Amino acid sequence: MERPVVRVVVVCLLLAFVGWTLADYAAVEGEQSRYPTNEALGSDFSAHHGEAVEVWVTVEATTPDGFRATNGWAVTGDIPAALAPGDAVQVYGVARPGPRIAAEQTAVSAPANRRYMFGVSALAVVLTVALGLRHWRPTRAGYFVPREGDGD
């Protein structure tokens, strides 16, 4: 016997549980990190001088010894040569007076990478739905059943 109401309730409960878990993790993520958060550094940078930091910053302008981030921090040290304003950079380093971060390692994420990621993801969704609908058809009851003659 089909029980669509029970299935809908179970799916809704599972989605609510996953959503609650993600929201709870996001709320305490900064407390679990061994590095100070961007917010902690932004509110009192001098309290973290000498500490190891891991932050995401956006390039505002390049300088001869590194770059200046949009939040006003200077980043110096191991900096890639091909930086452009607007690039997102993950910086591992040490907080120094200034406020300045002496970078030991960096990873650059150009804005084009994000557009590419979303473009490829959208294409994957379209192809997956198209392939699914090629072999399955929806019914008025809300189920999907194999198309006639498919799989014989």
VENZI-V304675 format. One record per residue. N is the residue number from 1. RES is the residue in one letter. PHI is phi in whole degrees, -180 to 180 (999 if undefined). Layout:
BEGIN
((N,RES,PHI) (N,RES,PHI))
END
This chain:
BEGIN
((1,M,999) (2,E,-78) (3,R,-133) (4,P,-64) (5,V,-65) (6,V,-64) (7,R,-63) (8,V,-63) (9,V,-63) (10,V,-63) (11,V,-63) (12,C,-63) (13,L,-65) (14,L,-64) (15,L,-64) (16,A,-64) (17,F,-64) (18,V,-63) (19,G,-61) (20,W,-63) (21,T,-63) (22,L,-64) (23,A,-65) (24,D,-65) (25,Y,-63) (26,A,-63) (27,A,-70) (28,V,-112) (29,E,-59) (30,G,-63) (31,E,-71) (32,Q,-90) (33,S,-77) (34,R,-83) (35,Y,-107) (36,P,-67) (37,T,-77) (38,N,-58) (39,E,-66) (40,A,-65) (41,L,-67) (42,G,-66) (43,S,-80) (44,D,-153) (45,F,-63) (46,S,-65) (47,A,-70) (48,H,-112) (49,H,-60) (50,G,88) (51,E,-86) (52,A,-71) (53,V,-131) (54,E,-137) (55,V,-136) (56,W,-104) (57,V,-133) (58,T,-110) (59,V,-71) (60,E,-97) (61,A,-157) (62,T,-89) (63,T,-127) (64,P,-60) (65,D,-107) (66,G,163) (67,F,-156) (68,R,-108) (69,A,-88) (70,T,-65) (71,N,-87) (72,G,96) (73,W,-77) (74,A,-93) (75,V,-122) (76,T,-128) (77,G,112) (78,D,-75) (79,I,-117) (80,P,-62) (81,A,-71) (82,A,-96) (83,L,-105) (84,A,-130) (85,P,-56) (86,G,100) (87,D,-67) (88,A,-92) (89,V,-127) (90,Q,-93) (91,V,-118) (92,Y,-109) (93,G,-176) (94,V,-125) (95,A,-73) (96,R,-127) (97,P,-59) (98,G,148) (99,P,-71) (100,R,-141) (101,I,-116) (102,A,-84) (103,A,-74) (104,E,-103) (105,Q,-156) (106,T,-137) (107,A,-137) (108,V,-100) (109,S,-124) (110,A,-71) (111,P,-56) (112,A,-65) (113,N,-63) (114,R,-67) (115,R,-62) (116,Y,-62) (117,M,-59) (118,F,-68) (119,G,-63) (120,V,-66) (121,S,-64) (122,A,-64) (123,L,-62) (124,A,-64) (125,V,-64) (126,V,-62) (127,L,-66) (128,T,-65) (129,V,-65) (130,A,-62) (131,L,-66) (132,G,-64) (133,L,-72) (134,R,-69) (135,H,-107) (136,W,-130) (137,R,-131) (138,P,-78) (139,T,-111) (140,R,-64) (141,A,-78) (142,G,95) (143,Y,-104) (144,F,-111) (145,V,-127) (146,P,-61) (147,R,-68) (148,E,-60) (149,G,80) (150,D,-88) (151,G,89) (152,D,-86))
END
